Structure formats: C-alpha cells, structure tokens
Amino acid sequence: MNPTQFLKYVITPTLADLDMYSPAAAMLLLGTAVTESNLEYLRQLPDGPALSVYQIEPATARDVLYRYLPTRPSILARVEEFMTSQTVETQLLTNLAFATAIARVKFWMVPQPLPDLLDSDGMGRYWKTHYNTAGGAGDPAKFARIYRAQRLD
C-alpha cells in the first residue's frame, strides 16, 4: 500500500474524527504501520497473533476497548463509530479506520507527550517503549530510519 495515500486517506481522517490529530501523531502511526508490517501484511508472520498493518494483538485491542475506553466515554463513542458487528479480530484485519483508531488510542494511553515531529530517534524510542514493548523484536533505530524516509514535512 502506498504510504502517502495511507496517511492521507486513512490515518489523517481517522485521527481527525477521533479528535486526536496532530502531525506528530499521524506520522507516528505511519511509522508504526510501515515498521510493523511494511504496510503489506495483515497477519503476523509466520503464525503470530498480531493483526492489521499495525500488528495489534487482539488482546491489546480488547484491553483498549473494554478496560481503558469505558472510563472515557467520549473517546469510546468516537471509536465505536468505526466499529462493525464483526469480531475484534475480523475488524483488525478488514477495517483500516478501526485498526488506526485502536493504534492511536494505544499511544494516547501513554502519559508522556509525543516526541517532536522532527525527532525521528525520539519517535523510534517512543514506539519501542510504548508500542513494541521492551521484550519485542522491534529496533528503535530501524523505526527512526523508516520514519525519516516516510516523513513528509
């Protein structure tokens, strides 16, 4: 999938509808999708649990939906606008706006502010610490390289 089109037609409008748009947030999500799946894979290879271009585990999506968001009804209502009657797993695989909303809320849950838009190394560390996890295979330096290559400023 073309990263520029994904940013323009999926990430930006979804974040705007969530009232969670900022250039830094949009680029963090683009960097996450490109790093996690190369904007190509919808299921973790070879047989992992992670789904969508953001490689979100269904358990993580359920945590966002059923633990975090019920205490934030205004955000929950905006996320629910993207949802269908399908299972969480199916929505992660087929619903780009839903997957984008879950990924954005996952980052929104972090109490630290996003790094500056131009801080690719900071974005890599932020992604690694708050999304990929310390024990995950992700490399913040690789994320930073991908982020710099995608940045449209």
C-alpha positions as CSV (number, residue, x, y, z in Angstrom):
1,M,0.0,0.0,0.0
2,N,1.3,3.5,-0.8
3,P,2.4,5.2,2.5
4,T,1.4,8.7,1.3
5,Q,-2.1,7.6,0.4
6,F,-2.4,5.6,3.6
7,L,-1.5,8.8,5.6
8,K,-3.9,11.0,3.5
9,Y,-6.9,8.7,3.2
10,V,-6.8,6.5,6.3
11,I,-4.7,8.0,9.1
12,T,-5.4,11.7,8.8
13,P,-9.3,11.4,8.5
14,T,-9.5,8.8,11.2
15,L,-7.4,10.9,13.7
16,A,-9.5,13.9,12.8
17,D,-12.7,12.0,13.5
18,L,-11.3,10.9,16.8
19,D,-10.3,14.5,17.6
20,M,-6.7,13.1,18.2
21,Y,-5.0,14.5,15.1
22,S,-1.6,16.1,15.2
23,P,1.2,15.9,12.6
24,A,3.4,14.0,15.1
25,A,0.6,11.5,15.9
26,A,-0.1,10.9,12.2
27,M,3.5,10.3,11.4
28,L,4.0,8.1,14.5
29,L,1.1,5.9,13.2
30,L,2.5,5.8,9.7
31,G,6.0,4.9,11.0
32,T,4.4,2.2,13.1
33,A,2.5,0.7,10.2
34,V,5.5,0.7,7.9
35,T,7.8,-0.7,10.6
36,E,5.4,-3.3,11.8
37,S,4.1,-4.6,8.5
38,N,5.7,-2.7,5.7
39,L,2.1,-1.7,5.0
40,E,1.8,-5.1,3.4
41,Y,1.0,-7.8,6.0
42,L,-2.4,-8.1,7.8
43,R,-1.3,-11.1,9.9
44,Q,1.9,-11.5,11.8
45,L,4.3,-14.0,10.1
46,P,4.6,-16.9,10.4
47,D,1.7,-17.6,12.8
48,G,1.7,-14.8,15.4
49,P,-1.3,-13.3,17.0
50,A,-0.8,-9.7,15.7
51,L,-3.2,-8.4,13.1
52,S,-3.6,-5.3,10.8
53,V,-0.9,-3.2,9.3
54,Y,-0.2,-2.0,12.8
55,Q,0.3,-5.6,14.0
56,I,-2.1,-5.2,17.0
57,E,-2.7,-8.3,19.2
58,P,-6.4,-8.9,19.7
59,A,-5.8,-9.0,23.5
60,T,-4.4,-5.4,23.2
61,A,-7.4,-4.2,21.2
62,R,-9.7,-5.8,23.7
63,D,-7.8,-4.1,26.6
64,V,-8.2,-0.7,24.8
65,L,-11.9,-1.3,24.1
66,Y,-13.1,-3.0,27.3
67,R,-10.8,-1.7,30.0
68,Y,-9.5,1.7,29.0
69,L,-12.2,3.3,26.9
70,P,-15.2,2.6,29.1
71,T,-13.8,5.1,31.6
72,R,-13.5,7.6,28.7
73,P,-17.0,7.6,27.2
74,S,-16.4,10.5,24.7
75,I,-13.4,8.7,23.2
76,L,-15.3,5.4,23.2
77,A,-18.2,6.9,21.3
78,R,-15.8,8.1,18.6
79,V,-14.1,4.7,18.3
80,E,-17.5,3.0,18.2
81,E,-18.4,5.0,15.1
82,F,-15.7,3.0,13.2
83,M,-16.9,-0.4,14.5
84,T,-19.0,-3.0,12.8
85,S,-20.7,-6.1,14.3
86,Q,-17.8,-8.3,13.3
87,T,-15.3,-9.7,15.9
88,V,-12.4,-7.6,17.0
89,E,-10.1,-9.9,15.1
90,T,-12.1,-9.5,11.8
91,Q,-12.2,-5.7,12.3
92,L,-8.4,-5.5,12.8
93,L,-8.0,-7.4,9.5
94,T,-10.6,-5.7,7.4
95,N,-11.3,-2.2,8.9
96,L,-8.4,0.2,8.4
97,A,-10.1,3.0,10.3
98,F,-10.8,0.8,13.3
99,A,-7.3,-0.5,13.4
100,T,-6.0,3.0,13.1
101,A,-8.2,4.2,16.0
102,I,-7.0,1.3,18.2
103,A,-3.4,2.0,17.5
104,R,-3.9,5.8,18.1
105,V,-5.7,5.1,21.4
106,K,-2.9,2.7,22.4
107,F,-0.4,5.6,22.1
108,W,-2.9,8.0,23.7
109,M,-2.9,5.9,26.8
110,V,0.8,6.8,27.4
111,P,1.1,9.7,29.9
112,Q,4.3,11.1,28.2
113,P,3.8,13.5,25.3
114,L,4.7,12.5,21.8
115,P,8.2,13.5,20.6
116,D,8.6,16.4,18.3
117,L,7.6,15.7,14.7
118,L,11.2,16.1,13.5
119,D,12.7,13.9,16.3
120,S,12.9,10.5,14.4
121,D,15.2,9.0,17.1
122,G,12.7,10.1,19.8
123,M,9.8,8.6,17.8
124,G,11.7,5.3,17.5
125,R,12.3,5.2,21.2
126,Y,8.7,6.2,21.9
127,W,7.4,3.4,19.6
128,K,9.7,0.8,21.1
129,T,8.9,1.7,24.7
130,H,5.1,2.2,24.4
131,Y,4.0,0.0,21.5
132,N,6.5,-2.7,20.6
133,T,7.5,-3.4,24.2
134,A,10.9,-3.9,25.8
135,G,10.9,-7.7,25.0
136,G,9.7,-7.3,21.5
137,A,11.9,-7.7,18.4
138,G,11.5,-4.2,17.2
139,D,14.5,-1.9,16.8
140,P,14.1,1.8,17.5
141,A,16.9,2.7,15.2
142,K,15.2,0.9,12.3
143,F,12.0,2.7,13.2
144,A,13.8,6.0,13.1
145,R,15.3,5.2,9.6
146,I,11.8,4.3,8.3
147,Y,10.3,7.3,10.0
148,R,12.8,9.6,8.3
149,A,12.2,8.0,5.0
150,Q,8.4,8.5,5.3
151,R,8.3,12.0,6.8
152,L,6.5,14.4,4.6
153,D,7.4,17.7,6.3
